[in-house]
């Protein structure tokens, strides 16, 4: 049985481990994608934990609202679409990102899954290996990317002090 979810609601909790609940996720998923495989609540909890592990490693805009809070949100200095977010607020974009990430894990399309090279030609005598020109198959999740772009720092940003 997976560890219970303790939801961060904007209180800057020192013990929170998620922004979403199983029931909220199921409602979001069913509204957008249908029931699908209908995994158990324990399986969904595991998907949420994996999604949270990935999400919490990202380089977000702003700084944590307090040093004591367990998770990255709420944050100081976060502006989405030109509007500042309060330090007692979990932006809807965070929730949607977690729903989409959880769905990616449920669908076996994890953004942090390893990508193996595919071999186009392989010879043993004379040792000859030729690889495909592109990476091996990985399903992209544009819904996650589109939501996260409002929350994370651009990879090419430069900060001067």
N, C-alpha and C positions, 0 to 999 in steps of 0.2 A: 504494500500500500504506500503510495507516494506521500511526501510531506504535505500537510494541509496548506492551502493557500491563505496567506494573510495579506489582505488588500490594502494598498496605499490609497488613501482618499484625498490626500492633500495635507494631512496632519503632520507630515515629516516624521513618520514612524521609524523607530530604530529596529523594528522586528518585521516589517513588511517584506514580502517576497514576490509580490505580483501587483499588477494594476487592474487585473480583470478576474472575474469569477468564471467557473465552469458554465453556470446558467447563462451569464451574459454572452459568453463565447458561443454557446449553442444557438442562442437567439440570433446573433449576428450571422453565424455560418448558415443556419437554415434559411434566413431571409435572403441571403445572397447566392448560396451554392446548393441549397437543398440538404437533405439529411445525409446523403452519401452512405458511408460505411457504418454510421451510427456507433462510434466507439464508446466504450464505457466511460463513466465519469473519472475513474482512476486513470484510464489512458489519456483522456483529455487533460487531466491535471499534469501528467507527465509531459504532454506536448506544451502546455503553458510554461512549465518549469524550463524546458529546453528553449522555448522562444524567449523567455526572460533572460536566460544565460547569454544568448546571442545579443539581445537588445541592450543589456546593461554594459556591454563592452564597447558600444559605439561612442564616438566623440561628439557630444551634444553641444549645442549653442548654450551659452550662459554657464552658470555655476550652480551646484547644489544649494538649495535654500538654507540648509543647516549641515554642519559637520556630522551631527549625530544620526541623520536619516540614513536608512539602509540602502535605499534605491536612488537612482539618478534624478527622479522627479519627485516633488516640484523643484523648480529652478528659478534663480534670479537672473535677470538679463535676457530672458527669452521673449522674442517678439515673433509672432506668426501672422503673416499677411499684414504687417504694419501695426499690429496691436500687441501691447505688452500683456504678458500672462502673470497673474498673481501668484505669489509664493504659497498659497493655500489651494492651488488649483492643479489638477491633472488635466492637461489639454486633451481634447477629444482626439487629436492626431496621435497621441500616445496610445490611447485605447485602440484606435483603428489599426495602428501599426502592430500592436500585440495580437489583435484578432487575426490580421492577415498573416503574421509570422506563425501563429499557432496553427492556422489552416495550412500553411506551407509544410509544417512538420507533420500534420495529420495526413497530408497528401503525398508524403515522402519526397517533398521538394525543398528540403532544408537548405537555407542559404549558406550554411557552413559545412555542407556535405563535401567529402573529398571528391575531386575530379581526377579520374585516372586517364592516362594517355591511351589512345587507341593505336594499335599497330596496323599499318597499311601493308607493309611487306616485312617479312622476317626470314632470315637465312641462318642456318647453324654453321655449315661449312663456309669458311671465309668471313664469318661474322658480319652480316649485313642487316641493318635494321633501318627501316624508313617509317617515319611517323606521319600521320595525317597533318595537313596544314592547319587544322583548327583543333581546339580543345575537344575533349570527349563530351558527350551529351550531358547537359544540365538544364533543367527547366528553370527559366527565369521567372521571377515574381514581380512584375511591374507594379502591382498594387502596393507592395511593400516599399519599393523604391520611391514611388510617387509620394507616399505619405512621409517617409523618412526624410526626404529632401527638405522639408520644412523644419525639421528638428535637429539635424546633424550639421556640423561644420563642413563646408566644402573641402574636398581632399586637397585642393590646390590653394587654399587660403594662406596668406602670409601675414604674420603678426610681427610688428616692429615695436620695440620698446625704447 
